[in-house]
Amino acid sequence: MKKTVFASITIASAVCASLLAAVSCVCRQECQPQESSPTFQTYCNPLNIPYRFALSNHQQGKAGREAADPFIRYANGKYWLFASKCGGYFQSDDPVHWKFITQAGYPSEQYAPTVLFRDKVCYFLGSSGRELWMNDEPESKPWTLLKRVSDMPDPDLFQDDDGRVYVYWGCSDSAPIYGQELDPEHDFAPIGQPVVLIKGLDLLHHGWEAHDSTVPDEELSKQKPWMEGSDVIKHNGKYYLQYAAPGTELRSYADGVYVADKPLGPYHYEQYSPAVYKPSGFIASAGHGSTFTTREKELWRISTMKISVNFMFERRIGLFPASFAERGNGESDQLMCDTYLGDYPQLIPGQKAYTTEGSNLAGWMLLSLKTAAQASSVLDEAKYAAANAFDEQIETSWAAATGNPGEWLQTDLGKTCRINAVQVNFADVNAKHYGKLNDAYQYTLEYSADGKKWNMLADRKDNREDMPHDYIQLESPVSARYLKLTNYHTPANAVFSVSGLRVFGSGLGKSPDTVAGIQAVRGENRRTMSVKWNPVRNADFYIVRYGIHPDRLNHNMQVYEGNEVLLPGLNTESDYYVTVDAVNDSGIARNQKTVKNK
């Protein structure tokens, strides 16, 4: 039996002492994943934490999990994660492997929590909770109500370098985002009046803020997107106010940026917005979160990711590396978040020594894209076919007819591949459970060279931890063509169901050829751009990268069919630069040539 490392909520981070002689070369033109056994540790979005089931099924009559609007801070030697409707909060030695905590008094049913650590005391404020709480030892003590406050939906607490404290808030399809100073020496009493910082969304010029930016100008007024999720950070003397739009149920949910010289503005819109954007891939959306600094002084972003199948607020949490890029000419630095293949295996924070310049990817490619699938049974062939587990869409799933032991799912990768990691995403189809789940999926995962003789890859028959997105990084890679997932126990009275059985490693072939013939033409209203390119014979799919500066292509879109795409959500007052990468199961051809839109 092969040994494995299970990336679950209980594993402590293993920070390695020696640098690899050769690491993943994902930022080279011809990307070949690493052949030797890795000594770094990885994770894979969405984060594998025990997402709580909603307390009721009032939305669509279905049970589903949620955690969203995440807020992280590193304080008192630990990472602290607070998220909507979790029933508690999380603590960690790294921002990936979390310990769940519940303490008396904690207002666990709040949406969009924010916290401020000041003199080792943690202050908590939730959306529309109208209560400010405090705790000097949140790991072990009950929470104390400090005071009642006015209604502040989607709040954000921010402490400046001089110790002054501010609160920002706003969550509406019509109201602005406000800011106000607080007096921490007098129970955070308000100082002055609230200040309007962002008056509203500008759908006409900021395409990404609209539900659908492809419609004519006169149709935009019929849309009612939301502006919400304030998050303020300071960098090089500038204040960056991040905000989310257009809606948490959309794949295009993202965070834009306004910048100011003072905490309460005036703020101006940054044309490179959105700064945090992931509209494609296995799991999409990257809005309403928080940007934070790690123990190692690295910049990261934690965000909301969407499923929205069982009910609208069925959401998950994703973690992405972030950075600032110098712009010169007196302009503030550009806030950037790396969502490129952001649901592929990534190096956990604190392991920057193992990354190559410009990438945090582990270098393991997806081997299971639209591979052949078989299953023991299917609940409904039209809705839950076995192929759904390999279509790279978390919104679709395979579901067995039952949740009984022995139900299985199998795939043929089409050839012998090197496997470095597997992510098993369970779908909870027909679950009948509300609240925290004190149960767990139990299963085995086997591999085979011929589909007849099987070897154990992961034995989870005795698992007791709720891991709905179980991620398995192998200590040593294995060679295999077939994988088989077998059910031993399905929790929550659900049928055994999988939204993604994702296999990562190398197809042991040649990376794709470099894309040529790129053309980019803006639409009449300039909120869209048509991009075409010459097809590459050995590509599985393409990634279109684009941005308002040729050296800062901070947006990307994965294209699985054809060799053209209509990119929505552009800012009308900026030109864009574009390139196209080719991807297959053996590597990435990172294109060095960019073209300017016409």
N, C-alpha and C positions, 0 to 999 in steps of 0.2 A: 504493500500500500504506500502510495506517495504521500509524503508529509505536505501539509498545507499550512498557510497562514490565513486565518479568517479575520477579515476586517469587520469587526462587529463593535458594539458600543462598549465592550468590556476590555478590549485589547489595549494595552499601554503602547505608546509610540516607541518604536525602536530607532533611535537616531544613530546612524553609523559613524564610525570613527575614521574610516579611510575612504579616500576618493576613488571611484571606479577608474580604471585605466581607459575604458571606453564606455560612454553613456549613449543613450538614445540620440540619434542625429536627426530629430524631427524637423529642424530648421534648415537642413541642407536641401539642395535641390533634389537629390535622390535619397529618400529617407529609407533606411533599412533598420528595422527594429533590432534591438540588441540580442545577440545569440547566447551570451553567457548568462548564468544565473545572477539575478539582480541582488544587490545588497541594500538598495534603497526601499522605502515603503511607499505604497500607493493607495489611492482611494478612487472612487468612481461615483460621479453624480447620477441620481440624487443621493444625498447622504443616507447612510443606512442606520437610521435611528428609529426607536419605537413610536412611530406616528400614531397618535391616539385616534380612535374612531370618534366621529362627532357624537354628541350626547343624544341627538334625536335624528329622525329621518324626515324632518319637516320639509326639506327642499324638494326631493323628487321621489320620496318613498323608498330610498335605498340607503344602506349603511355604507359609509366611506370614511377614510382617514383624512386628516388634515394637519398641517403645520405650515405656517406662512409668516410673512412680515418679520423675518428674523433680525435679531439685534445681538451683536457680539461685542464683548469687551475683554481685554486681557487686564486683569487687576488682581492684586494680592497673590501673585504667583500662579494664577489659574486663568483659564478661559471660561467665560460665562455666556451661555446662549439662552436667550429668551425668545419665544415665538408665540403666535396666536393660538389660543385654545388648546394648549398642550396638557393642561392639568398640573403643570409643574414647570421646572426649568432644568438646564443641563450644565454640568461642569466637566472640565477636561484639562489634561496636561498638554493637549494639542487641539487644534480646531476640527478634528475629524472623529475621534473616538470619545464618546460622551457618556457620562454617568447621569442618570435621571434623578432629580431631587424633588421631593415635596416637603413643604414646611407649613405649619399652621399659620393662618392669616394671609398666606399668599393669594392674591386675587387672580386665580388661575383661569378664569373664563374671560379675560380681557383680550380684545384684538389689539394688534400693533403695539406691543410693549416697548418701552424704552427705559434704560437704566443709566444712572450716573454714579460712578464710584468717586467719592470725595472723602479724603482722610480715612480711607479703608471702609467707609460706610457706603452701602449700596442703597440708592434711592430709586424707587420704581414708580412709573407712571404709565397707565394703559389708556387705550383709545376710549374716550367718552366714559371712563371710569370715575372721573371726578374725585379721585383720591390719590394722594401722594403717600407712598409707603416707604419704610426704611428698615434696614437690617445690617448690623455690624458684623454678623457672622452668618451669611445666607446658606452656608453649607450645613449648619447645625442648629440654628436658632429660629424661633417663630418670627414672623414679620410684625411690625408695629405700624399702625396708622399714624402718620405724622399730621396730616391735615386734609381737609376737603378743599377741592379747587374747582375752578370753572370748567366748563366743557371744552376739551381740546382733543378733537379726533386725530388719530395718527400722530401722536406727539413725538418729539425728539428733544432730548436733553443734551446740551452741549456746554462744556466748560472750556473757556479760553485759557491761553497761557498765563494771563494775569489773575486767574482764579475767578473771574466773573462768569456767571452762569446765565444761559439763555434757553428758552424753550421755543420750538417751532411746531406748527401744527396746520392741518388742513386735510380734508377728505371729502370731496364733493364733486358733482358734475357742474357746479356753477360758482361755488364760493372760492375765494383766494386762499393762498398759503400765507400764514401770519408768523410773526416772530415777536418776542418780548423778552426783556431782561428780567431776571429773578434775583432776589436778595438771599443768598444762602446763609447769611448770618442772622436772618430773621425768618426762619422757617420757609424760605423760598417765596417770600411775599413778592407780588408783581411790582416792578419799577416802571412807571410811566404807563402809556397806553400801548395796546397791540399795534404792530406796524404791518401793513400789507407789503409782502415781499414779492409775490408772483400774483398778478391780478387774475390770470386765467390762462387757459390753453389757447394756442393760436393754430387752429387746424388748417387754415389757409396756407400758412408758410411752414409749419412744422408737421410734415406728413405723418411722422411716427406717432404723434399725439392723437391721431384719428383712429377710429375703429377700422375704417376702410379709406385709405388715401387715394384710391384709384378712381373714385367717383368725381364727376364735375364739381366745380366750386359751389354751384348753387345747391348741391345735394349735401354738402358738409354740415349745414346748419341743422339737419335732421338727426345728426349723431349726437349722443350725449356721453362722451368719454369722461372718465374720472381723473382728477388730479389729486394725488395723495402721497403718503409715505415719505415725509421729509427726512433728510439725513444730512447733517452739516459736519464737514471736516475742515481743518485748516492746513494749508501747505504754502510755504514760502510767503507768509504774510497775507495770503488771500483766503477767502472763505468760499467753500464750494457747497452750494445748496443743491442736493440731489433730490429728485422727486419722481414719482412713478406715474405712468399713463400707458395706454388708455383704459385698461381693465384687467383685473386679475385672472379672468377666465380665458384670456386670449394668449395665443402663442407669441404675439408681438409685444406683450407686456414688457416694459423697459424703463430705464431711469435716465432722465435728462439732467442737465447741469446748468445752474446759474452761478455766477461768480461775483464777489463784491470785495471791496477793500475793508469793510467794517462788518461786524456780525449782523447788524440790522440793515445793511445795504447802504445805498441802492444796489440791487443786483441786476446783472445783464445776462441775457441768454447766450450760451455757447453753441456756435454753429456745428460743432462736432457731435452734438447730442444726437441720439442717446449715447451716453458713455458706457452703459451696461445694457447689452442687447443680445438675445439668443432666440431668434425666431424659428430655428430649424433644428433638426437632429432628433435623437430618440426621445428626449424630453426637452421641451422648449420653455421659454419665458425666463426672464432674469430681472424682474422688477421688484420694487419695495423690499429693500434690505438695508444693510449697513456696511460701510467701508471701515475697516479697522486695521490697526497695526499689531503685528505679532510680537512675541517675545524677542524674536531676532530682528525686529524693526523692518520686517517686510510688510508690504501693503496688500491686503486681501479684501475681497468682497463676498458677502454671503447674501443670497437672494431667494426670492420666491420663484418656484417652478410649478407649472400647472399640469394637471391631469383633467379635471373637470368632466368626468364621465359619470360617476355615481351621483355627484351633485356638484354645483358650481364651485364651491369652496374646497373641492378635493385637490389639495396642493402638497408640494414637497419643498425641500430646501436644497439649494445648490451652493457650492463653494468655488470661487474663481480667483486666480491671482490678478492683482491690479498694480498699476504703476502710474507715474507721471512722466510725460514726455515734454522736454523743453521746446518752446516754440520761438523764442527770441522776439526781437522787435518790440520789446516792452509788453508782450502779451503774457497772460498767466499761463502756467504750464497746463498741458492737456491731461485730464484724468482719463485713464484708459483701463478697461477690464478685459482680460483675455478669455473669451468664450469659444475660441477656435477648437473644434472637436471637444467641447467642454463637458461632454458626457462619456468621454473615453478615459482610460486610466491616467491619473495625474499623480505627480509627486506631492506628498503631503507637505504642508507648510513647515519651514525650518530645514529643508533639504536643498537649498538653493545651489549648494556645491555640486549637486548631481545634474543640474539642468544645463542645457546648452542655451546659448544666447537667444532670447526671444521666444522660448517655449518652456512650458512646464509639463508637457506630455511625457509619459513613460516610454513612448515609442512603440507600443503594441497596437497593432491594427485590428480592426474588426474582421473576424473570420466567418461570422454567421449571418451576413446580410443576405436575406432571401434564399437561404439554403433550404434543401429538401427537408420536409418535416413529416413525422408520423406520430400518432398518439393512440393511447389505449381506447379512448372514446372521445366524443365531441358532444357537448351540450346542445349546440345549435350550429350546424355547419355554415349557415349563412352569416352568422354573427360571431362565432367563436372558433373558426377554423384553426387547425394546428399551425398553419403558415403565419398567422398573426403574431406568433411569438418571435418571429424572425424578420418582421417587416420594418423594424426600427421606428416604431410609433408606440409610445407608451399608452396612447389612448385606445389601442386595439389589443385584444388578448385571445389566447387559446383558453378554453374552459372544458374540462372533462365533464362527463355526465354526472359524476358524483365527487364527493370528497373522501372516498374510501381509500384505504391502503391498497397499493398496487396500481393505481392510475399512473400512467407514465407519458412522457414526452421525449421524442428522440429526433436528432437531426443528423444529416449527412453533410459534412463540410465540402464534399466533392473531391477532396484530395487529402493526402496526409499533410498536416500542418503542425507547427510548433505552437503549443498553447501555454501562455504565461498567466492568464487570469480569466475568471468567469464571473459574470454578474447575473444573479437570479432575481428577477423582479416579479413578485407575486401580485395578482390582480384582485384578490378578495371578491371574486364574482359571486353574487347572491349571498354575501355575508349578512348575518343577522346578529349584529353586536353593536353596542353603543358604549362609549367611554373607553378607558384604558383596557388593553388586552393583556390578561395574565395567562397567556398561552403562546404557542409558537408553531411555525411550520417545521415539520420534521421530514427529512428526505435524504436520498442518496443521489450522488452525481457520479456517473461512471463514464469511462472513455474506452474506445476500442479502435483497433486498426482495421478490422474487417467486419464489424457489426455482429460478430458471433462470440468472440472471447472478450470479456469485459474486465476492466480493472477499476478499482475505486479511486476516484478523484477527490471526493469530499463525502464523508460519512456524517450526516447530521440527524441520524435516527433518534438520538437522545437529546437533541437541542431543546433548551428551555428558554431561550431568549427570543424576543419578538424582533425579527430582522426581515422586514418586508422587501428590502433591496439588498439581499445578502451578496457581498462582494468577496471573492476568494482570490487571493494572490498566491500563486504557487511558489514554494521555496525553490523548486527546480522545475523547469518547463518539461512538458511531456509531448510526445509525438502521437497524434491521433487523427482519425478521420470522422469518427462517430462519437456523439455524446448522448447520454440517456439520463433523464431526470425522473426519479421514481418517488411517488408519494408514500409516506408512512403515517403522517397525521396532518390534517388541514384544520386550522383554528377558525373561530368565529362562525361556525356552522356554514361555511362557504363551500363551494365546489373547488377542487384543485384547479387553479388557474394561474397563468403566467402571461404577463404583458411583454416580457422580453427575456429570453435566455440568450445572453450575449457572451460571445467567446472572443477573447483577445489574444494576439500573438503575432505570428507571421505565416503567410501562405507559402513562404520559402521560394518565392518567385522574384521577378524583376519589378521594380517600381515602375509606375506609369511613365510614359513620355510626357514632355512638357507641352502644355497647351499653347497653341498659336492662333492667330487670326481673331483676336479679341476685338469686339466692337461694343460701344456703349452709347446709347442714344436716349436723351431725356424725353419724357412725355410732354405733351402740350402744357400741362399745368406745373411741370417740373417736380412734382411730388413723387414721380415714378421714373424708372430708368430701365430700358430694355437692354439686356446684355446677351450677346451671342459669341460663340467661339467655335473653332474647328474641333470636331470630336476626336477623342484619343481612343484608339482601339483597345488598349489594355487598361482602361480606367473603369472602376466600379461606380464611381460617382465623382462629382466636382464640388469644389468650394469656391464660391465667388467672394473675394475680399474687396472691400471698398471703403473709402473715407474721403475727407475733404483735403487731405494732403498726401502726396505720393509716398511719403515715408511713415505715414500713420494711418494705415488701413484698419481702422478699429471695428469695422462691421464685417460680418460674414454670413453667407447663406449657403446651405448645402443643397445641391441639386442632384436628385437621384434618377431623373428621367430626362433624356434629351440633352441638347447642348445650347439651351437658351433659357432665360428666366426674366420675368418682370419683377424688378426690385421695387417694393413700395416704401413709403415712410421717409422720403427724403426731405431735407430742408431746401426750400425753393431759392433761397438767397445765396447758396453755395454751389460751386461746381464740385464734381466728384471724380476721383481717380479709381480705377478698377484693375484687378487682375484675377486670374482664374487658376486654381490649383487642381491637379488631377490626383485621385486617390484610388488605391486598390488594397487588397489584403496583404500586400508586401511592402507598402510604403507610400510616400507622398512626393509628388513632383511640385515643389514650391516654386512658383513662378516669380522671377525677378523683374519681369517687364510689366509696367503699368501703362494704361491708356487713360486719357482724359475724356470725359463725356462730351458728346456733340450736342 
